[in-house]
Amino acid sequence: MTCRESILAAGLTLASCTALQGQALPQARWPEGFTKASPEHMVTYEANLVCQKRLLGRVHVLEEKTEAPGRAGVLIEVKRDRADEPLRIWRTVSKSGGKFGIRGLEPSDYVMKVMLDGFQSHYQAVRISPECRSDRELVVDLRLGL
């Protein structure tokens, strides 16, 4: 089961997700330290933890009920989901076809934020580990903002 929540104002306290399969990371600290999108009035949170050997993905943009091919120029930020260490943000921008990747991430749990002006920002819990079975692309769908 997927936990997706639309938040109508960036300052609202995030509700915790229930009835999740697998592990879910707490969302209360997710927005801290990330670049604020303009406007960031609607956000999608994907709390199910995705396990990847490395962070490679593709961004699709959903516009008016049609799926556009991968989109270049989308900002992707990643931070380790640990309150007990200094904040560090890794950033990249999607390339042709919406492809992105961030190299050099140590095995750990991370929060990824994907954003593009005019679209809902998307947060995703990601675990990077050599024990993860998945080596495929992580696909992120950005929805038109309201």
Order of alpha helices (4+ residues) and beta strands (2+ residues): beta-beta-beta-beta-beta-beta-beta-beta-beta-beta
